[in-house]
Amino acid sequence: MPGMLDTVLNLGLNDDSVQGLAARTGNGRFAWDSYRRFVQMYGNVVVGIAGERFEREIARIKAERGVGLDTELDEAALRGLTATFKDLYDFPTDPKAQLAGPSGRCSTRGRATVR
């Protein structure tokens, strides 16, 4: 059921696969926004970093770029934001390690424990 458990989307994206996604779609901004969202979700849901830490960085880069919406951030801004997010914790770039993280940690957090 939607909303019951936290979700991590885009598993498998990393510094290499994001390049392939950009090439395959012809849309670097889409690829880097997907990767940025994955690194953010993984940090929040799996690692337990407060969402506010990510939101502060998003607000900072929007202010630097003079934009009001996340969707107005260009590819370069999203690349920088992704790097900033990865500096907050030890992001696993190996897809198998990414998969092991949620299965090993998420089931004992928050709503999963209650359910």
C-alpha positions, 0 to 999 in steps of 0.5 A: 500500500502506498505510504505504508513503507519508505521507498528507495527508487533508482537502485543501481544508479551510480557515477558510471550508470548515470552516464549511460542513462543520460546517453540513452535518454539524451537527457542529462538533466533527467539522469542527474535528477534521478541520481540526486533523488536516489542518493537523497532517498538512500541517505534518508531511508537507509542511512537515517540522515534527516531529510532536513539536511538534504532540504537545506542543501537544495535550498542553498543551491536554489538560492545560489542559482536564483531559482525558486523550484527544484525543477529549475535546477540545471544539470550542472547544479544537479551534479553538484547537489549529488556530490554534496549529498554523497559527502554527507555519508558513505554512499555505496556505488556498487549496486549489490551493496546498494541492494544489501543496505535497504534489505538489511536496515529498512525493515527494522526502522519506523513504520515497518516495525510498527506494521 
